[in-house]
Amino acid sequence: MKKPRHLSAKRLKTIVNKRPERNNALFDNWSIVHLCSGIIFGWTMPPFIALAILVLWEPFEILILSPFLARFGIIFGYETIRNSLSDIFFDTVGVVIGFYVLAHFFNPPLQLFQ
């Protein structure tokens, strides 16, 4: 008999009890990813649309994606509000750099939502 691909309640409880602390850092490796994403989004689309997409990613990551992946033993997006706001800060800085600096010197290879 094949076991289901999802975790049993007992196994999930074991993983939950062993999970690490939530990410509370103001700066981590993901901050660089958010900065670079902001630059690319700001360079290729209007800044308000880019920022809206990046800001909406945070609640999606924490409220939907993280619990879903946790069912399979994957810890992702397990962060505090402090870290989430920090990610939004780096997204914003990236969008500003992409839209107001990078686009001033180089035309984007494509433009979305124009």
Sequence and secondary structure as in RCSB ss.txt:
>XXXX:A:sequence
MKKPRHLSAKRLKTIVNKRPERNNALFDNWSIVHLCSGIIFGWTMPPFIALAILVLWEPFEILILSPFLARFGII
FGYETIRNSLSDIFFDTVGVVIGFYVLAHFFNPPLQLFQ
>XXXX:A:secstr
    SS  HHHHHHHHHH    B  SS HHHHHHHHHHHHHHHHS HHHHHHHHHHHHHIIIIIIHHHHHTTT  
 S B HHHHHHHHHHHHHHHHIIIIIIHHHS  S  S  
